[in-house]
Amino acid sequence: MAKKKEKKAGKRMKKRDLVNVVMTFFQDKQGEVIGLKYLFSELRLTTHPLKMLCMDILYDLVADDHISEVDKFKYKYNTNGTELIGTFQRKSNGKNSFIPEDGGDPIFIAERNSAHAMNNDKVRIACFAKRKNHEKEGEVIEIIERANDVFVGTLEVAKNFAFLITENRTLANDIFIPKERLKGGKTGDKAIVKIVEWPEKAKNPIGHVVDILGVAGDNTTEMHAILAEFGLPYVYPVTVEKAADRIPDDISPEEIARREDMRGITTFTIDPKDAKDFDDALSIRKLDNGLWEIGVHIADVSHYVSEGSIIDKEAEKRATSVYLVDRTIPMLPERLCNFLCSLRPHEDKLAYSAIFNMNDKAEVVDSRIVHTVIHSDRRFTYEEAQQIIETGEGDYKEEVLKMDALAKILRQKRFASGAINFDRYEVKFEIDEKGKPVSVYFKESKDANKLVEEFMLLANRTVAEFVGKVPKNKKPKVFPYRIHDLPDPEKLDNLAQFIARFGYKLRTTGTKTDISKSINHLLDDVHGKKEENLIETVSIRAMQKARYSTHNIGHYGLAFDYYTHFTSPIRRYPDLMVHRLLTKYIDGGRTVSEAKYEDLCEHSSTMEQIAANAERASIKYKQVEFMSERLGQTFDGVISGVTEWGLYVELNENKCEGMIPVRDLDDDYYEFDEKNYCLRGRRKNKIYSLGDAVTIKVARANIEKKQLDFALVE
């Protein structure tokens, strides 16, 4: 064997022979990381010229993708075959890419090699032999699974055919529609079109109209188009509504007998002024032992919606209600969410309640979770409850003030434990009867909102602890938790570097409480400063997203070890799952399938994200519509985002955001500095940074594309 090796690595070896020796060596040691010294020693490369020749070969093999350099002078054989499976990502500029499903770098797919794959399709590709100094390339050889074949756009109708002009940035080509597949659509109509085929030689995909939404520019049409764009339903199935209509609205004496009757206790709801679905009510009374009994009463949706029913299946699919600027797209049929389940005043209602006995220090002495029947005495808007807190006068003032005092102590304790205080305002539009935005206002969270929030948090946490907190040697039963992971360390470091430019500091190491207290300290410091909104936004980006899972890791942002969603079953499917499992476990039932509930948690998290994106798109649409009547006007703002294609600017007066395209910054050639969030002029070295104050003029407003363009006013 040794002799053979001697021969292999002779003193004078041709490059071609050494390439074969090196390749064979790596193939024999697949999966291992090979260091340079080890390679020299194993191949008996003792002379300097041989070592240099080997280094050249390694450089070529890395360039040709046969091996990869995993660390300095450490190499590993690439087992990637010539065929890979993964996700296709379409770009309207033709620079498509492929993301391998088992990780690895993106691979470029030219349009001519895309086989008309659509964005996010699952595909199989063949990799091309890698060319020196070129990025890796491939060709789609099979579309395994279509991600999306439905698009929203505006029709352009000719005599014998039509095109759907899409606003989708991932589809460069308009969709061809034969005349007989138009469903009566006319030029200027917004439509939903399904792609049925994309012939190999054809430039455009062929589709048929699924639905005509109405005339482009009409408010309802545009809101429905936003929903359809995100794959969200914009109408409620009639069969499901009919099933809801058949549910009786009377509560039988037998049902009342099975429950704890709390109808005689002072109970009220506090909600936004335009709310119709009252998920939660609060009750309070003083007990003989001097403690306060606080009831958090949640609409008992699970009583009316049985698992597996037609209503349940529709709710599971939707997973959440969607709140657009001017409308709610409910998870449940209107009869359930606004009437039967809604905890309306002066009506007996079925509830699922977390009841707490508390002392004046807001310490919970004991608690219970029970099915109840309640009767709300008063429906407060947040503004009315706030008035009582501020003036000490109004209906049920003693009860409201006591609950406010207890909530403030709970809140204080929460922040002392390391909860993070993101107190953001929401941008809202005053809208006329045609859906046109007439003014912008900001909705802030005041004491009345915080009162409700603290008791909801307490109920959610108590329910999660009831199921999840078990003795050390016992395994907790399967349950959907609301989890929130620690911030990404790299994003936290970036945040610390970014805020240092404004003179602020942030701890990025230490216990999680140290870090969260440092974040709170930062948020306190920026309060009321011009950079407040910007730093809050960048801080939120450094956080992970909260989601649902059966694997509990706690909730970092709230500083709770156990947390779930129990308090909004009218508008969130996870809460309905929690109600059902809680009842099952209280009754001594066995644990459920983890796989099934983890899938439901994942689906709910995905739908929550999609709903949030649709909500943002509807706000953006209204902002562009609002600003389209202010073309040519000047406003002060701050740079809220920096990208290679331009600067995003948020206006101080109304928080509308638009973009100054980099092509309009024509006084210099600007380069994007990703690390420092800025654009830097090459010749004059002028810098535009995140957070800079600027004055702009409204240049263009494209309502179709939801795009606002600004121009700098020097």
C-alpha positions in Angstrom: 0.0 0.0 0.0 2.8 2.4 1.0 4.6 1.6 -2.2 1.6 2.5 -4.2 1.3 5.8 -2.4 5.0 6.5 -3.0 4.4 6.0 -6.7 1.2 8.2 -6.6 3.1 11.1 -5.2 6.3 10.9 -7.1 8.8 13.7 -7.0 7.8 14.8 -10.5 4.1 14.4 -11.0 2.0 15.8 -13.8 -0.9 18.1 -12.8 -3.5 15.8 -14.5 -2.3 12.8 -12.4 -2.3 14.7 -9.2 -5.8 16.0 -9.9 -7.0 12.3 -10.1 -5.2 11.4 -6.9 -6.6 14.4 -4.9 -10.2 13.8 -6.3 -10.0 10.1 -5.4 -8.8 10.9 -1.9 -11.7 13.4 -1.3 -14.3 10.9 -2.7 -13.0 8.2 -0.3 -13.4 10.6 2.6 -16.9 11.9 1.8 -18.4 13.8 4.8 -14.9 14.4 6.4 -13.3 17.9 6.7 -9.7 17.6 5.4 -7.0 19.9 6.6 -4.2 20.9 4.3 -1.4 19.4 6.4 -3.3 16.1 6.7 -3.7 16.0 2.9 0.0 16.7 2.3 1.0 14.0 4.8 -1.5 11.3 3.5 -0.6 11.9 -0.2 3.2 12.1 0.8 3.5 15.5 -0.9 6.9 16.4 0.6 8.5 18.8 -1.9 7.6 22.5 -2.2 6.7 22.3 -5.9 4.2 19.4 -5.3 2.6 21.3 -2.4 2.2 24.4 -4.6 0.8 22.3 -7.4 -1.7 20.7 -4.9 -2.7 24.2 -3.7 -3.5 25.2 -7.3 -5.6 22.1 -7.8 -7.5 22.7 -4.6 -8.2 26.3 -5.8 -9.6 24.9 -9.1 -11.7 22.2 -7.4 -13.3 24.8 -5.1 -13.9 27.1 -8.1 -15.5 24.2 -10.0 -17.6 23.3 -7.0 -16.2 19.8 -6.6 -15.0 20.6 -3.0 -15.8 23.5 -0.7 -13.4 25.4 1.6 -15.3 25.2 4.9 -12.6 27.1 6.9 -9.2 28.5 6.0 -7.3 25.6 4.4 -10.0 23.0 5.4 -11.9 21.3 2.6 -14.8 19.0 2.2 -16.1 17.0 -0.8 -19.3 18.3 -2.3 -21.8 15.5 -2.5 -24.3 17.6 -4.4 -25.4 15.6 -7.4 -26.1 17.3 -10.6 -29.8 17.2 -9.7 -31.3 19.1 -6.8 -34.8 19.7 -5.3 -35.8 23.0 -3.8 -37.7 26.3 -4.2 -37.7 28.4 -7.4 -37.7 32.2 -6.8 -38.9 34.2 -9.8 -37.8 37.8 -10.3 -39.4 40.1 -12.8 -36.0 41.2 -14.0 -35.2 37.6 -15.1 -32.6 37.0 -12.4 -34.4 34.0 -11.0 -32.8 31.8 -8.4 -33.1 28.3 -6.9 -32.8 27.6 -3.1 -31.8 24.0 -2.4 -34.1 22.4 0.2 -31.2 20.9 2.2 -29.5 24.3 2.5 -26.6 25.6 0.4 -26.1 28.7 -1.7 -28.7 29.9 -4.2 -28.2 28.8 -7.8 -28.9 31.2 -10.7 -31.6 30.1 -13.2 -31.8 32.2 -16.4 -35.3 32.8 -17.7 -34.7 30.6 -20.8 -33.9 27.7 -18.4 -36.8 28.3 -16.0 -39.4 26.0 -17.8 -41.9 28.7 -16.8 -41.6 27.8 -13.1 -43.5 30.3 -10.9 -42.4 32.0 -7.7 -42.1 29.5 -4.8 -42.7 26.4 -6.9 -41.1 23.3 -5.7 -38.8 22.2 -8.6 -36.1 19.8 -9.6 -33.1 21.3 -11.3 -30.0 20.0 -13.2 -26.8 21.9 -12.3 -24.6 23.0 -15.2 -20.8 22.4 -15.0 -19.5 25.4 -13.2 -17.6 27.9 -15.3 -14.6 29.6 -13.7 -15.4 32.9 -12.1 -19.1 32.6 -12.8 -21.9 32.0 -10.4 -23.4 28.5 -10.2 -26.1 27.9 -12.8 -28.9 25.4 -13.3 -32.0 24.5 -15.4 -35.4 23.5 -14.2 -36.2 20.0 -15.4 -39.4 19.3 -13.4 -42.0 21.3 -11.6 -42.9 19.1 -8.6 -45.5 21.3 -6.9 -47.0 24.6 -7.9 -47.0 27.2 -5.1 -49.4 29.6 -6.7 -51.2 29.7 -10.0 -53.8 32.5 -9.1 -53.1 36.2 -9.7 -54.8 39.5 -9.3 -54.6 42.3 -11.8 -56.4 44.6 -14.2 -58.0 43.4 -17.4 -57.2 44.8 -20.9 -59.7 43.4 -23.3 -59.2 43.3 -27.1 -61.7 41.9 -29.7 -60.8 38.2 -29.4 -58.7 37.9 -26.3 -57.6 39.8 -23.2 -54.6 40.2 -20.9 -54.4 40.4 -17.2 -51.9 43.1 -16.3 -50.5 42.0 -12.9 -48.9 44.2 -10.2 -47.1 41.1 -9.0 -43.4 41.8 -9.0 -42.6 38.1 -9.4 -44.4 37.8 -12.7 -42.7 39.6 -15.6 -45.3 38.5 -18.2 -49.0 39.4 -18.5 -51.5 36.5 -18.5 -53.2 35.8 -21.9 -56.9 35.1 -21.5 -59.0 33.6 -24.5 -62.2 35.6 -25.0 -64.5 32.6 -23.9 -62.7 32.5 -20.5 -63.3 36.1 -19.6 -66.5 35.7 -17.5 -67.8 39.0 -18.8 -64.8 41.0 -17.7 -64.2 44.4 -19.3 -61.2 46.7 -19.7 -60.4 48.3 -16.3 -61.9 45.5 -14.2 -59.9 44.0 -11.4 -60.0 40.2 -11.8 -58.7 37.0 -10.3 -57.1 34.8 -12.9 -55.9 31.2 -12.7 -53.0 30.1 -14.9 -54.0 26.9 -16.6 -51.0 26.3 -18.9 -47.8 28.0 -20.0 -46.7 26.4 -23.3 -43.0 25.9 -23.8 -42.6 28.2 -26.7 -45.2 30.8 -25.5 -44.0 34.1 -23.9 -47.2 34.5 -21.8 -48.9 32.0 -19.6 -52.6 31.3 -20.5 -55.3 31.7 -17.9 -59.0 31.9 -17.2 -61.0 34.4 -15.1 -62.0 33.0 -11.7 -63.8 36.1 -10.5 -64.4 39.7 -11.4 -63.9 41.9 -8.4 -65.2 45.1 -9.8 -63.9 48.3 -11.4 -60.3 49.2 -10.5 -60.1 52.1 -8.1 -63.4 51.3 -6.4 -62.8 50.9 -2.7 -64.4 47.6 -2.1 -62.8 46.2 -5.3 -59.4 47.2 -4.1 -59.9 45.8 -0.6 -61.1 42.5 -2.1 -58.1 42.6 -4.5 -55.7 42.9 -1.5 -57.3 39.9 0.2 -57.2 37.9 -3.1 -53.6 38.8 -3.6 -52.7 37.2 -0.3 -54.9 34.2 -0.9 -57.4 35.3 1.7 -61.1 34.8 1.3 -63.2 38.0 0.6 -66.7 36.4 0.9 -68.1 34.0 3.4 -69.4 30.6 2.2 -73.2 30.6 2.2 -73.4 27.0 3.4 -71.3 27.9 6.5 -73.5 31.0 7.2 -76.6 28.8 6.9 -75.2 26.3 9.4 -74.6 29.2 11.8 -78.2 30.5 11.3 -79.5 27.1 12.5 -77.8 27.4 15.9 -80.5 28.2 18.6 -79.9 31.4 20.5 -81.6 30.5 23.7 -79.6 29.1 26.7 -81.3 26.1 28.3 -81.8 25.8 32.1 -79.8 22.5 32.0 -76.8 24.4 30.5 -77.0 27.1 33.2 -77.2 24.4 35.9 -73.9 22.9 34.6 -72.1 26.3 34.9 -71.0 28.7 37.6 -73.7 31.4 37.6 -72.0 34.9 37.8 -74.9 36.9 36.4 -75.3 38.9 39.7 -71.7 40.2 39.8 -70.8 43.6 38.3 -69.5 42.8 34.8 -68.6 45.1 31.9 -66.7 45.0 28.5 -64.2 47.6 27.3 -63.6 47.7 23.5 -62.9 50.0 20.6 -65.8 52.2 19.7 -66.4 50.4 16.4 -66.2 46.8 17.8 -69.0 44.4 17.4 -67.3 41.1 18.5 -66.9 41.4 22.3 -64.5 38.5 23.1 -63.9 39.3 26.7 -65.6 40.8 29.8 -64.3 41.7 33.2 -66.1 41.3 36.6 -65.1 42.5 40.0 -66.5 42.1 43.6 -65.1 42.4 47.1 -65.1 39.1 49.0 -65.9 38.8 52.8 -62.2 37.9 53.5 -61.1 41.3 52.1 -59.8 39.9 48.8 -61.0 41.0 45.3 -62.5 38.5 43.0 -61.6 39.4 39.4 -63.3 37.5 36.6 -61.8 37.4 33.1 -64.7 36.0 31.1 -64.1 34.8 27.5 -66.8 34.1 24.9 -67.4 30.3 25.0 -67.2 29.7 21.3 -66.4 26.0 21.7 -70.0 25.5 23.1 -71.4 26.7 19.8 -68.8 25.4 17.3 -68.2 21.7 17.6 -64.9 20.2 16.4 -65.0 18.9 12.8 -68.3 20.7 12.0 -68.6 22.8 8.7 -68.2 26.0 10.8 -65.1 24.6 12.5 -63.5 23.6 9.3 -63.9 27.0 7.8 -62.6 28.7 11.0 -59.6 26.4 11.0 -58.8 27.2 7.4 -59.0 31.0 8.0 -57.3 30.7 11.4 -57.8 34.4 12.2 -60.0 37.4 11.5 -58.4 39.9 9.2 -58.6 43.6 10.0 -58.2 45.8 6.9 -58.4 49.6 7.1 -62.2 49.8 6.6 -63.5 46.3 7.3 -63.2 43.1 9.3 -63.1 39.7 7.5 -64.2 37.5 10.3 -63.0 34.0 11.1 -66.6 33.0 12.2 -69.9 33.7 10.5 -71.4 37.0 11.5 -74.3 35.4 13.5 -71.7 33.8 15.8 -69.1 36.5 16.1 -71.4 39.6 16.4 -74.4 38.0 18.1 -74.4 34.5 19.7 -70.9 34.6 21.1 -70.3 38.3 21.5 -70.6 39.3 25.2 -73.1 42.1 24.5 -74.6 44.2 27.4 -77.8 43.2 29.1 -77.8 39.7 27.7 -77.1 36.4 29.4 -74.0 34.9 27.8 -72.0 31.6 28.1 -68.4 32.2 29.0 -65.2 30.3 29.8 -63.7 32.2 32.8 -60.4 32.5 34.6 -61.3 33.8 38.1 -58.7 35.3 40.4 -58.8 36.1 44.1 -56.4 39.0 44.6 -55.2 41.2 47.4 -54.6 44.9 47.2 -51.0 44.2 46.1 -52.4 42.4 43.0 -51.0 39.1 44.3 -53.1 36.1 43.2 -54.0 34.2 46.3 -55.8 31.5 44.3 -57.5 31.1 40.9 -59.9 28.7 39.1 -60.8 28.1 35.4 -64.5 27.4 35.0 -67.4 27.5 32.5 -69.8 30.3 33.5 -72.9 32.2 32.6 -72.5 36.0 32.8 -74.5 39.1 32.2 -72.7 42.3 31.2 -74.0 45.4 32.8 -72.3 48.0 30.6 -70.4 48.2 27.4 -67.6 50.8 27.7 -65.6 52.1 24.8 -61.9 52.6 25.6 -62.5 56.4 25.6 -65.3 56.1 28.1 -63.2 53.9 30.5 -60.2 56.3 30.0 -62.5 59.2 31.0 -63.4 57.5 34.3 -59.7 56.7 35.0 -58.7 60.3 34.4 -61.6 62.1 36.1 -62.6 59.5 38.8 -66.2 60.0 37.7 -68.7 57.9 35.7 -70.7 54.6 35.7 -69.1 51.8 37.9 -66.3 54.2 38.8 -65.2 52.3 42.0 -64.9 49.1 40.0 -63.1 50.6 37.1 -60.7 52.5 39.3 -59.9 49.4 41.4 -59.2 47.3 38.4 -57.0 50.1 37.0 -55.0 50.2 40.2 -54.5 46.4 40.2 -53.6 46.4 36.5 -50.9 49.0 37.1 -49.3 46.9 39.8 -49.4 43.8 37.5 -47.8 45.8 34.7 -45.1 47.2 37.0 -44.2 43.6 38.2 -44.1 42.4 34.6 -41.5 45.0 33.6 -39.5 44.3 36.8 -39.3 40.7 35.6 -37.8 41.7 32.3 -40.9 42.2 29.9 -40.2 44.5 27.0 -42.2 47.7 26.7 -43.0 48.3 23.0 -45.7 51.0 23.4 -46.4 51.8 19.7 -49.1 53.9 18.2 -51.2 52.7 15.3 -51.9 54.8 12.2 -55.7 55.0 11.6 -57.7 56.7 8.8 -60.9 58.6 9.1 -62.8 57.3 6.1 -65.9 58.7 4.3 -68.9 56.6 3.2 -67.2 55.9 -0.1 -64.1 54.5 1.7 -62.0 57.6 0.8 -59.4 58.6 3.5 -60.1 62.1 4.7 -57.7 62.4 7.6 -55.0 60.4 9.5 -55.0 60.0 13.3 -52.8 58.0 15.7 -54.3 55.5 18.1 -52.3 55.3 21.3 -52.5 52.7 24.0 -53.7 54.5 27.2 -54.5 53.3 30.7 -57.9 51.8 29.7 -56.2 49.7 27.0 -53.5 48.6 29.5 -56.1 47.7 32.1 -57.7 45.2 29.7 -54.3 44.0 28.4 -53.0 43.1 31.9 -55.9 41.0 32.9 -55.9 39.2 29.5 -52.2 38.5 29.9 -52.9 37.1 33.4 -55.6 34.8 32.1 -53.5 33.6 29.2 -50.5 32.9 31.5 -52.6 31.2 34.1 -54.2 28.8 31.6 -50.7 28.0 30.1 -49.3 27.3 33.6 -52.3 25.1 34.5 -51.5 22.7 31.7 -47.8 23.2 31.2 -46.5 23.4 34.8 -46.2 19.8 36.0 -44.0 18.0 38.6 -40.4 17.3 37.3 -41.0 13.6 36.6 -44.2 14.1 34.7 -44.6 15.0 31.0 -47.1 17.9 30.3 -50.0 17.2 28.0 -49.9 18.5 24.4 -51.0 22.1 24.3 -50.7 25.1 21.9 -48.4 27.7 23.4 -47.7 31.3 22.3 -43.9 31.3 22.2 -41.3 34.1 21.6 -37.6 33.3 21.2 -34.6 35.3 22.3 -33.5 38.1 19.9 -31.0 37.0 17.2 -27.5 37.9 18.7 -26.3 39.2 15.3 -29.3 41.5 14.9 -28.8 42.7 18.5 -25.2 43.6 17.8 -26.3 45.4 14.6 -28.9 47.3 16.7 -26.3 48.3 19.3 -23.9 49.6 16.5 -26.8 51.5 14.9 -28.0 53.2 18.0 -24.5 54.1 19.1 -24.6 56.7 16.2 -27.4 58.5 18.1 -25.4 58.3 21.4 -27.3 55.3 22.9 -26.0 52.1 24.5 -27.4 48.6 24.6 -26.3 45.4 26.4 -25.9 42.5 24.0 -24.6 40.0 26.5 -25.7 38.8 30.0 -28.9 37.1 31.2 -32.0 37.5 29.1 -33.4 39.8 31.9 -30.3 42.0 31.6 -30.8 42.3 27.9 -34.5 43.0 28.1 -34.0 45.6 30.8 -31.4 47.3 28.6 -33.8 47.4 25.7 -36.5 48.9 28.0 -33.9 51.5 29.2 -33.2 52.4 25.5 -37.0 52.7 24.8 -37.3 55.0 27.8 -34.3 57.1 26.6 -35.7 57.6 23.1 -39.2 58.5 24.3 -40.3 61.9 22.8 -37.1 62.3 20.8 -37.2 62.7 17.0 -35.5 59.3 16.5 -38.0 57.5 18.8 -40.1 55.9 16.0 -37.1 54.9 14.0 -35.2 53.3 16.9 -38.4 51.5 18.0 -38.8 50.1 14.5 -35.2 48.9 14.2 -35.4 47.4 17.7 -38.6 45.5 16.7 -36.8 44.1 13.6 -34.1 42.7 16.0 -36.7 40.7 17.8 -37.9 37.3 16.7 -41.6 36.9 15.7 -44.0 35.4 18.3 -45.7 32.2 17.0 -47.7 29.2 18.1 -46.1 25.8 19.0 -46.7 22.8 21.1 -43.0 23.0 22.1 -42.9 25.5 24.9 -39.9 27.8 25.2 -41.6 30.6 27.0 -42.3 34.1 25.8 -39.3 36.4 25.9 -41.0 39.7 25.2 -43.5 39.2 28.0 -40.9 37.5 30.3 -43.3 34.6 30.9 -42.2 30.9 31.2 -45.7 29.8 30.1 -48.0 31.7 27.8 -50.9 30.8 25.5 -53.8 32.5 23.7 -57.1 31.9 25.5 -58.8 35.3 25.4 -59.9 35.8 21.8 -61.6 32.6 20.4 -64.0 34.7 18.2 -61.1 35.9 16.1 -58.3 33.4 16.6 -58.4 29.7 16.0 -55.6 28.8 18.5 -57.7 30.2 21.3 -60.5 27.9 20.2 -58.1 24.9 20.3 -57.0 26.0 23.8 -60.6 26.1 25.0 -61.3 22.6 23.8 -58.1 21.0 25.1 -58.5 22.8 28.5 -62.0 21.4 28.9 -60.8 17.9 27.9 -57.9 18.0 30.4 -60.0 19.4 33.2 -62.4 16.5 32.7 -59.5 14.1 33.0 -59.0 13.4 29.3 -55.9 11.9 27.8 -53.3 13.9 25.9 -53.7 14.5 22.1 -51.5 14.0 19.1 -48.5 16.3 19.1 -48.0 16.1 15.4 -51.6 17.1 14.6 -51.5 20.1 17.0 -48.1 21.2 15.8 -49.4 21.3 12.2 -52.4 23.4 13.4 -50.0 25.7 15.3 -47.8 26.2 12.2 -50.8 26.9 10.0 -52.2 29.4 12.5 -48.8 31.2 12.7 -48.6 31.3 8.8 -52.1 32.7 8.5 -51.5 35.3 11.2 -48.5 36.5 9.2 -50.4 36.6 5.9 -53.3 38.5 7.6 -50.7 41.1 9.0 -49.2 41.5 5.5 -52.7 42.1 4.1 -53.5 44.6 6.8 -50.3 46.5 6.0 -51.1 46.4 2.3 -54.5 48.0 3.0 -52.9 50.7 5.1 -50.3 51.4 2.4 -53.1 51.6 -0.2 -55.0 54.2 1.9 -51.7 56.1 2.5 -51.0 56.3 -1.3 -54.7 57.3 -1.9 -54.5 60.0 0.8 -51.2 61.4 -0.6 -52.3 61.3 -4.2 -54.3 64.4 -3.5 -51.2 66.2 -2.1 -48.9 66.0 -5.2 -46.4 68.8 -5.3 -46.8 69.6 -1.6 -43.8 69.6 0.7 -43.4 67.7 4.0 -40.8 67.1 6.7 -39.8 63.5 7.4 -37.1 61.1 8.4 -35.3 58.5 6.4 -36.9 55.3 7.6 -35.2 52.8 5.3 -32.1 52.6 3.1 -31.8 50.2 0.2 -29.7 50.0 -2.9 -32.6 51.2 -5.0 -33.4 54.3 -2.8 -34.3 56.0 0.4 -37.6 55.4 2.3 -38.9 58.5 4.0 -41.6 58.6 6.7 -43.5 61.9 7.0 -43.7 63.4 10.5 -47.2 64.8 10.1 -49.1 61.6 9.0 -46.5 58.7 9.1 -47.1 58.0 5.3 -44.0 56.4 3.8 -42.7 56.9 0.3 -39.4 56.4 -1.6 -36.8 58.7 -3.1 -35.5 56.5 -6.0 -31.7 56.4 -6.1 -31.9 57.4 -9.9 -33.4 60.7 -8.7 -30.3 61.4 -6.5 -28.5 62.8 -9.6 -25.8 65.0 -7.9 -23.5 62.0 -7.5 -23.1 58.2 -7.9 -24.4 56.7 -4.6 -23.3 53.4 -3.1 -25.3 51.4 -0.6 -23.5 50.7 2.7 -25.6 47.9 4.2 -23.8 47.7 7.6 -24.3 51.4 8.4 -27.8 51.8 6.9 -26.7 54.6 4.5 -26.1 55.7 0.9 -22.8 57.4 0.3 -21.8 59.6 -2.6 -18.7 58.4 -4.4 -17.3 61.8 -5.4 -18.6 64.3 -2.8 -18.9 61.8 0.0 -22.4 63.0 0.9 -24.2 60.5 3.2 -27.9 59.8 3.6 -28.4 57.7 6.8 -31.3 56.0 8.5 -32.9 58.6 10.9 -31.7 61.7 9.0 -34.3 64.5 8.8 -35.2 65.5 5.2 -37.7 67.7 3.5 -39.5 66.2 0.5 -42.0 67.0 -2.2 -44.7 64.4 -3.2 -43.6 63.5 -6.7 -45.7 60.5 -7.8 -48.5 58.4 -6.4 -49.3 55.0 -8.1 -52.4 53.7 -6.3 -52.3 50.5 -8.4 -48.8 49.6 -7.2 -49.3 51.1 -3.7 -46.2 53.2 -4.4 -45.4 56.8 -3.3 -42.4 58.5 -4.8 -40.9 61.6 -3.1 -38.3 64.1 -4.4 -35.7 65.7 -2.1 -36.1 69.4 -1.5 -32.7 70.8 -0.8 
